[in-house]
Amino acid sequence: MRKRNIRYVSTLYQEHKLKRKEEAAQFWADDGEENCLLNIYPSVKYQVFEGFGGALTESAGYIYNQMGEAQKEEMIRTYFGAEEMGYRMVRIPIDSCDFSLGHYEAVSDAEDRTFEHFQLERVEKNILPLLEDAQRIYGTELEIMLTPWSPPAYMKTNRNRNHGGTLKPEYRSIWADYICRYISEYRKRGYLVKRISLQNEPKADQTWDSCIYTAQQEKEFLRDYMWPALKKNGLTDVEVFIWDHNKERVYERACEIIDNTTDHMVSGIAFHWYSGDHFEALGMLHEKFPEKKLILSEACIEYSKFAKDDALKNAQKYAHDIIGNMKQGMSAFYDWNIVLDASGGPNHTGNFCDAPFMYDTQQKVLVRRNTADYLWHFAHFIKPGAVRIGSSSYTEALEAAAFLNPDDQIVCILLNRTGRDIKVNLRVENQMAEMVVKACAITSAVIY
């Protein structure tokens, strides 16, 4: 067995700011040490990880359009450059969401049932320029996920994009065709629409764009309207994700929707993080439906819940959630807005939140938030196609997830949210190396 080498990169919290440090350690033959072990098992393999991405909303695109060229380049290269985070996926709303300048729809006329006047003016102005630049830096097509927040107001029981409401039964077929038209319009422009979800947060009656579906309604819409529309339009290669909401009810929702009539239609289950960890729910879901992809489709620090100035704790919260989700089967991660203004907007209903990059439109300054540095540890080191492998840790104070990259390098992400250093005897294939994960640090160990 060849002798392995290890290097590790840490982001440390020192003097009230983050600093990055790279170190190396030496492996030696396993001498039977029992204490302070972090075991890694390359032969124990779990899910394939597809990669990382973020959301291109109208708000993000609007702020991006106000940035200077050098600032745009800096931010886009950080996200989509292979030498940095290498994002390969984006999530884009179908019509407006809360992170829009206001409401917009591709068709607002109830009489236009064939979408003769279908238009994407707002998308073309604020989203596509950002998408184009992202693809230029990435070097090829990005995989797009399209998600609706609400059908057009005329299709809903409350005749309003906001405040929940439901899809009128007589519009289910038309709404399915509308979603297909969105997919086709993007593809006609040369973009790769990889997947859709049926509805963002179908349980939430929000003060912004929202629409309620029970599990039975979502199942019927998928089975009787959306899937037939995809077939009719030659779009069955598009992956369909259900739920797209928080984890606390993800298990029962999937059980209610997926049966022998819908199983072949559902590629996976999308989930958010806003109701807490619920990692066990993902684990049960992965056991129940091992062939379905589990993707986190949205996460952000909401200012209605968390303090903007608590930047370190917010970044740690991200890392804790990502590691916990990964260890229960998550196969892709989409962050929410990739950039916002200094207030956490614009948002047409005041639902402000944090973002990895924020742009002060008054001072013309681009600010890199702590979450960007923490996300970098995952997205930079865990490559698309990596396989999660087995690991075990001697202490709950050290959170860890390990992956085998396509180039056979092992990557282990280690999170220490405590105020003390944690000693680690890292053990892999009868070899050991000693390292220390510093207090309030995230560390990426690369074993080669």
N, C-alpha and C positions, 0 to 999 in steps of 0.2 A: 504494500500500500504506500502510495507516494506521500511524502511529507507535505503538509499543507502550510500555507502562509496566511496571515491575517493583517488587515489594516482596518482601522475604524475611525469614522468621522463623527464628531460630537458637536451639537449646538448647545452651548452653555449659557446660563443666565448669570452674568457678572456685572456688577456696577450698574444695575437696572437696565441692562441691554443684552442682546444676544451676541455671542461670539462663536465662531466656528473654529474647531481645532481638529487636526488630523494626527493620528498616532499609529504605531505598529506594535505588534506583540509576537512572541515566539511560541510555537507549539512544541510540546514534548510528548513522549509516550505516556499514555494513561498509566498513572502510578497507583490507582485505586482510591484516590481522594474522594470522600463522600460529602464534603461540605461545600456550600456556596456554588453548587453546580447549576449550570444551564446546559442541558443536554439538547443536541440537535441530531435528528435521525433522517438523513437524506433518502433512505429507502422507504420511509413511510410517507406516502404521497396523497394529497387531497385535491382541492380544486385548482384548475388553471385560472390564472389571473389575467384579465384582458387589458387592463391599464387604467389610466386616470384621465379625468377631463373636468370641464367646468361649463357653466351656463353663459350663453351669449343672449342676454335679454336686450330689450330696447334701451333700458336704462344704462346698461354696460356700454352698449354701442354709442349712445348719445354722449356719455362722458369720454369715451375713447376718441370720438371725433373732435373733442376740444383740446386734446393733448398735443404737445409738440411732437415733431417727428422722432426726435431722439428718445423721448419718453415712451412713445408707442413702441419703438424698436426694443427698448430695454424690457418693457413688460411682456411683449409678445415672445421675445426670445427666452425669457425666464420660463414662461408657461410651455411653449411649444417647441423650443429648440432641443435637439437631441442631447446637447451637452449640459442641459439644465434639467427641467422637469419632464420634458418629452410628452406632454399631454397629447393624446391621440383621439379624444372623443369630445364632443360638445353636445349640450342639451339646449334646444331652442323652443320657445313657446309657440304654439299654434294660436295666432292672434294675441291680444294683450293679456298681461298678467299684472300682478301688483307692481312689479318692477318694469313699468312702462310709463311713458309720459302722460298717458291717459288711455281711454278705451280706443281700440281699433279692431276692425273685423275685415276680412277679405270680401265678404258679401254681407250687407245689412238689409237688403231688400227681400222681403218674404216672397215676393212674386218671382224673383230670379232663381227658379229651382234648377236651372241648368248651368248656373254660375257664369252667365254670359259676361257679367261685369266684375268677375273675380279679379282682385288687384292686391298687390303686395307692396304698395308704395312705402309704407312705414318700415317694412322689413328691408327693402332695397336701400333706404336712406340710412338706417341706423344699425342694422345687424349684418348685412352682407359685406360692407367694407371691413368690418372687424373679422368676419369669417374668412374673407379673401386674404387678409394679412396673416392670419393664423395659419392658413394652408400654405402660404408662401414660405413661412419659416419652418413649418413641419416638413415640407418638401413633397407632399402628396395629399390625397384626399383625407380629410378628417371624417370620422364616423359620426353621423348626426343622429341624435334622438329627438324626435318631435313629440311634444306633449301639449294637449289643450287644457286651459284653465276653465274655460266656459264655452259652450256653443254660442253662436250669435243670439242676441237677446230675444229675437222673435221666435226662436225655437224653444224657449224655456217657459215653464209654467208661471214664473214671476215676471216675465218679459224684461229682465234686468240681468246684465252680466254679473252683477254683484249679488251678495246675500243668498248664496246657494241656489234654491229652486231646483227643478229637475227638468230633464229633457222630455218634451211632449212626445207621447207615443207616435203621433203622426209624422214626426220629424226624424225618427231614428234612422230610416234609410237615407234620407237626405244628408243628415249629419255624417253618416259613414262615408258617403260619397264626397263630402266636403273635406274630410280628413285625407281621403285618397287624392283629392285634387291638390292639397297642400304638398303631399309627398311628391306627386308628379311635377309640380311647379319647381320644387327644389332640384329634382333630378334633371328636369329639362334645362336647368341652368348649369348642370354639370356637377352638382353636389351629391355626395353619397349619404342618402338616408338609410341608416342601418336598422333603426328600431323606432317604435312608437310605444307610448303608454296610452291607455284609453281615457284617463282623466287624472289630472293632478288632484290629490287629496280629496277623494270622492266622499269622505265622511265629514268634511269641514264646510260649514256655513260661514263664509268669510265676508268681511266688509269690502273685499275686493273680488275680482273675477273668480267665480267658484260655481260648482254644480254638484248636486248630491246624487249618488248612485248607491242603492243597497247592493249587497252581494248578488242577489237574484237579478236585479236590473243590469248590473255590469255583465253578468254571465249571459243574459239574454241578448244584450247589445252586441257582445262579442260573437256569440254563436249564430244569431239570426240576422245580423245586419253588418257588423264590421268585417267579419271573415268573408262572407259572400261578396262584399264590396271590394275587398282586396283581391279576391279571385277574379272578379269581373274586370278589374283594372290591371291584371297581371302583376300584382304586387305582393304575392304570398312569400316572397323572399324576405320581406320586412319582418323583423322580429317583433312580436307583440308582448308587452309586459302589462300585468294587471296590478291593481292596488295603488301603487305610487303614493303611499301615505306612511304614517308612523309604524313603528315595530310592535306596539303593544297589542294589536289585533291582526297582525299579518298572517299568523298561522291559520286562524279560523277563516279568514277571508279567502285564502288560497284553497282551503279544504272545501269551501262552499262553491267556488267557481270551477275548479279543475275536476272533471270527471271524464268518463269515456267518450262523451260528446265534444268536449272542449280541449282535452289533453293535447292533441296535435296542433291546436291553434295557439297555445300559450308557450312562449319561449322562456319566460321567467317571471319573477316577481320583483318589482321595484319597491324600495322603502326609503323613508326619511328617518331622521334621528331626534325629532323635537320632543318626543315623549319619554326619553330616557334610554338606558342601555338595552334592555330586553334581548341580550345576546342569546339567551336560551331559546327564545322564540325562533330565531334564525336557525339554531341548531336543530330544533324539531322539524322545521320546514325543510331543511336540507336532508334530513333522514326520511321524511315523508315523500319528498319529490327530488330525489338525487340528480335527476337529469335536467332540472330547471335551473336557470341562472338566477343568482341573487345579486342585485345591484343596488347600491345606495345611489339614488338619483338626485338627492338634494340635501345639503347641510349648510348651515350658516349660524353665526352668532347673532341672535335676535336682540336688539336693544331693549325690547319690551321685557326680556327675561334676564339678560346679562349686561354687566357694565362694560362699556366700550374701553375704559382705561385699564381693565384687568386683562391686559393683552397676553401675559404669560399663561395664566390659568385658562384663558380661552383657547390658546394654541394647544395646551396640554389636553383639553377636553376633546379637541379634534383627534389628536393622536390616540388617546384612550379609546375613542369610538371606532376608529379605523382598525386598530389592532383587535379589539373585541369582535368586530364584524368579520374580519378576515379569518379569525380562528373558528368561526361558525359557518364559513362557506361563501362569504362575499367574493364575487368574481370581477367587480368593477366599481369604481368610485367616481361620482360626479360632484364636484363642489358647486355651490350656487354662483352668484354673480362674480365674474372674474375681476371686475373693477367697478367701484362706485365713487360718488363724490365724498367730500369730507364729512358730510352729515349722515352718510349711509343711504343715500338715495341717488337719483330722484325716485320717488315712489308715490304714485298718485293717490294713495290712501294713508300715507304716513307710517307705513310698516317698515321702518328703517332697520338696517342691519349692517354688520361688519363685512368686509371682503379682504382677501389677501393683499390686494392693492387698492389704495384709495387716492383720489386725485383732488387736490385743493384747487378748485376752479378760480378762486380769487388770487391766491398766491402763485398759481401755476406750478405746483409742486406735486410730484408723484411720491407717495409714501408706501413703503413696503412694510406690511404688518407681520407680526410674529407668526401668524398662521401660515404665511407664505414659506417661512423658513422651516416650519414643521412639516408642511406638505412636501417640501423639497426632499426631505429624508426618505419618504416613501416613493414618490414619483421618479426621483433620480436613480435610485438604486434597484427598485423592483421593476424589471423589464416586462413588457407585454409578452405573454406566453409563459411567464414564470409559474412554477407549480409550488403551492404551499406544501411544506414538509413538516414532519413531526418535531415537537420540541416540548421540554418540560423544565420548569423553573423551581428553585428551592424556596422562593418567597413571592407572596402576592404583591410586594412592594415594587417588584420588577416586572413590567408588562413586556411581553416579547412575542414576535411572530417571525417565522423563518421561511424563506423561499429558495428554491433552486432555479436560477435563471437559465435561459436557453443556452448560454455559453458555459454551463456547468459550474459557475461560481455560486456560492451560497451567500445569501444576504439575510442578516438577522437585524430587525429593528427592535431596539430596546428603549423603553420609556421609564424614566425615574421621576415621579412627581413628588417625591419626598424631599425634605430638607437635608438629607444626609447622603453621603456617597455610599454606593452599594458595590461590594466586591463580587466579582463573577469569575468562576472557573468554567470557562466555556469548553465543552467536551463534544467532540465529533469524531466518529470512526476511530476510536481508540487513541485519539490524540487530545491534548488539553492545552489551553492557553489561558493565562491570567490577565484580567483587565478590570478596570474600575469604571462604573457608570456614575458620573458625577451627579451631585444633588441638582434637582430641577433641570435635568438634561435629557435630550433625546440623542441616541447614538445609533448609527448604522454600521454594523460590522460586516465586512466583506471577506469571505474565506475562499481562497483560491489555491 
